[in-house]
Amino acid sequence: MKFAHYFFLFVLLGHCTTAPKAVATTSLSPPNVIIILTDDQGWADVGFNGGTDIPTPHLDRLAEEGVIFTNGYVSHPYCSPSRAGLLTGRYQARFGHDCNMPYNTVNDESVGTPLSEIMLSEALKEQGYRTSAIGKWHVGDHPALHPPAQGFDHWFGFPGGGMNYWGIPKGPLRTIVRNGVPVPPAELTYLTDDFTDEAIDVITAKDEKPFFIYLAYNAPHAPDHATAQYLEQTKHIEYSGRSIYGAMVNAVDAGVGRIDSTLIANGIKDNTMVFFLSDNGGRGQWADNRPGRGFKGMLFEGGIKVPFFLNWPAAISGNQRYEHMITSLDIYPTVVEAAGADAGAMKQLDGKDLIPFISGRNEAPPHYQLFWRSVGGYEYAVRKGDYKLYKNASKEKTLLFNLKDDPGERQDIAAIKPEMVAQLEQAYLTWDEDNLEPGWLDPHIENCIRDQKQWEKERKKAMPPPERPSGK
């Protein structure tokens, strides 16, 4: 068993805020695994990252019981490509999945994560797991690319990129299905609650196999819908939009609390790995990405740095804040290694098994550099150590930041650090040699141009007129 060499795990001094605690793991069996993914949630929209207005007590408790990744990134700044990276453990550019699926056409089976990619669900089935996908899919519209074809035994959710929260169907991409069969809207209540209920049913099913649940809430993605129960929790937020958004986040928190209670009641919490993260930075309206600059769709920190933690009481001490940069691509190798497979033999993976790093057995950073690419290089970014390069197409320039000194990315130092710009640009070009051109395009370029023009227009509108009256 893979855990034979995990005799003791220690909190890493110098990268955590608390004293070390040892946790014996010699008797662990393969853990249950739950990946909880939210949609467009801001970095500061949780208490464990300093948020104060949206109540997230259950998430905060689970985060504090485990390890919080203070520099946790996703591999892309928006929905579909980010999910493709997480589920395959690979930079999605490796297989040309740089874009969301086109919105204005019927997509065939060539548009989406190809079946040739080995998803985490497939790798875990090889290890004897029962696998479930719940919630938003959005990595392939065509039925040939839906969860049942990608290693999931059970599927409850919808294929597309967004849906109303009442379960009212609107076309095949916005219809709730259970294992391919549409679910009558009368059987649905509020999708966040419905997805939680389904996850609890999977957890409590009578089955001796360990389970893997990919629970992809569509909250707090638009449209902004919430029930009276959750709106009551955010009535203190006077901005109505933020109040509704916060209620959607609070609904996720309540669901996670119910799931945690179910694990405890069934005596399986200790050996259940729970990852929590958002698919990308918070949406442009109502989310709080501070201290990061920007939001979803951008390669500023606000678009790619997300709330991120791992809770696994049997193997990981609590009260840890791990500061080295990690990525959603690390989830795959971390999970399969814990399940008993040899992640090192899976040469296609771009991530790292995080356990040796957060335990202190390996004191090096998991990654010395990370890469991001949108629409085949229309925009790209590289982070190496404290430095981050961002080719920002909207502003028509390449930016360089020192994130240690300038976490808000306010000071572009490209002009005074040309050697670092050249080094990171070359690193990107070398990395990109192994990638494919996008297999399809989405409106991202047009959206960037539109948003930049609107930004410039609004700022100009706020300025005084060129010729002001003298006042006499």
Secondary structure by P-SEA (a helix, b strand, c coil): cccccccccccccccccccbbbbbcccccbbbbbbbbbccccccccccccccccccaaaaaaaaaccccccccccccccaaaaaaaaacccccccccccccccccccccccccccccccaaaaaaaabbbbbbcccccccccccccccccccccccccccccccccccccccccccccccccccccccccaaaaaaaaaaaaaacccccbbbbbbbbccccccccccaaaaaacccccaaaaaaaaaaaaaaaaaaaaaaaaaaaacccccbbbbbbccccccccccccccccccccccccccccccccccccccccccccccccccccaaaaaaaaaacccccccccccccccccccccccccccccbbbbbcccccccccccccbbbbbcccccbbbbbccccccccccccccccaaaaaaaaaaaaaaaccccccccccaaaaaaaaaaaaaaaaaaaacccccccccc
